[in-house]
Amino acid sequence: MAAKVEIYGTSFCRHCLAARQLLDERQIDYAEYLIDLMPLERAEMLRRCGRKKVPQILINNTPIGGDEDLMALDASGELDRLLSMQ
Protein backbone atom coordinates (compact mmCIF):
# COMPACT_ATOMS: atom_id res chain seq x y z
CA MET A 1 0.00 0.00 0.00
CA ALA A 2 1.35 3.42 -1.00
CA ALA A 3 1.64 6.36 1.34
CA LYS A 4 -1.28 8.78 1.30
CA VAL A 5 -0.13 12.21 0.09
CA GLU A 6 -2.49 15.19 0.10
CA ILE A 7 -2.03 18.81 -0.92
CA TYR A 8 -4.21 21.77 0.00
CA GLY A 9 -3.53 24.64 -2.37
CA THR A 10 -4.92 27.00 -4.97
CA SER A 11 -5.01 26.77 -8.73
CA PHE A 12 -2.82 29.89 -9.15
CA CYS A 13 -0.19 29.62 -6.38
CA ARG A 14 3.40 29.23 -7.63
CA HIS A 15 4.40 27.43 -4.42
CA CYS A 16 1.55 24.96 -4.96
CA LEU A 17 2.75 24.44 -8.52
CA ALA A 18 6.29 23.77 -7.29
CA ALA A 19 5.05 21.14 -4.83
CA ARG A 20 2.88 19.46 -7.49
CA GLN A 21 5.78 19.52 -9.95
CA LEU A 22 8.13 17.78 -7.51
CA LEU A 23 5.56 15.09 -6.76
CA ASP A 24 4.77 14.64 -10.45
CA GLU A 25 8.47 14.36 -11.34
CA ARG A 26 8.91 11.72 -8.64
CA GLN A 27 5.72 9.97 -9.88
CA ILE A 28 4.13 10.21 -6.44
CA ASP A 29 0.34 9.98 -6.45
CA TYR A 30 -1.48 12.60 -4.40
CA ALA A 31 -4.93 13.95 -3.68
CA GLU A 32 -5.32 17.66 -4.27
CA TYR A 33 -7.80 20.05 -2.68
CA LEU A 34 -7.96 23.44 -4.41
CA ILE A 35 -9.35 25.75 -1.78
CA ASP A 36 -10.04 28.53 -4.31
CA LEU A 37 -12.39 26.17 -6.19
CA MET A 38 -13.63 24.19 -3.17
CA PRO A 39 -14.01 26.84 -0.40
CA LEU A 40 -15.22 24.38 2.23
CA GLU A 41 -11.83 22.68 2.07
CA ARG A 42 -10.18 25.78 3.60
CA ALA A 43 -11.74 25.03 6.99
CA GLU A 44 -10.66 21.40 6.69
CA MET A 45 -7.09 22.51 5.89
CA LEU A 46 -7.05 24.75 8.95
CA ARG A 47 -8.41 21.94 11.12
CA ARG A 48 -5.93 19.37 9.86
CA CYS A 49 -2.81 21.50 9.39
CA GLY A 50 -3.34 24.48 11.68
CA ARG A 51 -2.05 26.90 9.03
CA LYS A 52 -3.63 29.30 6.55
CA LYS A 53 -0.73 29.51 4.08
CA VAL A 54 -0.80 27.27 0.99
CA PRO A 55 0.35 24.79 0.04
CA GLN A 56 -0.14 22.52 3.01
CA ILE A 57 1.05 18.98 2.42
CA LEU A 58 0.21 15.88 4.43
CA ILE A 59 1.79 12.44 4.25
CA ASN A 60 -0.19 9.67 5.89
CA ASN A 61 -2.39 12.31 7.59
CA THR A 62 0.65 14.04 9.14
CA PRO A 63 1.20 17.68 8.13
CA ILE A 64 4.73 18.23 6.80
CA GLY A 65 4.38 21.91 5.84
CA GLY A 66 4.65 23.63 2.49
CA ASP A 67 6.65 23.34 -0.71
CA GLU A 68 9.97 24.33 0.85
CA ASP A 69 9.50 21.70 3.54
CA LEU A 70 8.70 19.11 0.88
CA MET A 71 11.81 20.03 -1.10
CA ALA A 72 14.01 19.88 2.00
CA LEU A 73 12.64 16.43 2.83
CA ASP A 74 13.35 15.31 -0.73
CA ALA A 75 16.90 16.70 -0.69
CA SER A 76 17.71 14.98 2.61
CA GLY A 77 16.24 11.62 1.57
CA GLU A 78 13.67 11.85 4.36
CA LEU A 79 10.80 12.05 1.86
CA ASP A 80 11.52 8.50 0.68
CA ARG A 81 11.44 7.27 4.28
CA LEU A 82 8.11 8.99 4.95
CA LEU A 83 6.63 7.60 1.75
CA SER A 84 7.69 4.08 2.64
CA MET A 85 5.97 4.24 6.06
CA GLN A 86 2.42 2.98 6.25
N, C-alpha and C positions, 0 to 999 in steps of 0.2 A: 504494500500500500504506500502510495506517495504522500509526501508531506502536503498539508493543506496550506496554500499561500493565498492571501487575500490582500487587495489594495483598495483603500478608499482614496479617491482623488477627484479631479475634475477633468473635463474633456480638453481644456485649454492650458493647463499648468505644465510648464516646461520641466519641473521637477518630477511630476507624475510621468511625463513622457520618458524621462531618463530612467526611472525605475522600471517602467514597462519594457523599455528597450533592453536593459540588462537582463531581465527575466526572459524575454523573447530570444535574445542571443544565446542564453544558456539553455534554452528549450525547457524552461520551467513553467508548468501549467499554473495558472492563478485565476482566482475569481476577482472581478473588478466591480466596484461600486462607485459610479460617477455621481457625486453628491450634487453637482449642478443640474443633472438630469433626473435624479431620484432624490428630492429634497429630504424625504423621511430618513434616508440613510445617514444624514449628517448627525442626527441625534444618536443613532446607533454607533457611529464612529466615536463620538464623544464618550458614550457609555463604555465602549470596549477599549479605547485607546487613551482616553483622558486628555486628548489634545485636539485643538481646532485646526492646526496647520496641516495642509496636504502636501504630499501623500502621507498616509499612515499605512504601514505594512505590518501584517501579522503572519507569523508562521506557526502552524499548529495552535491557533488561537492565542498566541503570545505576541503582544506588540513588540516590534523591533525598532520602530521609529520611521524615519523618512528615507528618501533616496540616498542621502549621504551615508546614513547608517547602513543601508543595504550594500552600498559600494564598499564601505570599510569591511563589512563582514565577508564580502566576496574576495577582496584583496588579501585578507588574513587567512582565508581558507575556512573560516568559521561558518560561512554560509552552507558549505557542503555538509558540515557536521549537523547543523540544524535541519537541513533537508533530509538527512538520513534518519533522524529521530522520528519515532512514531508513537 
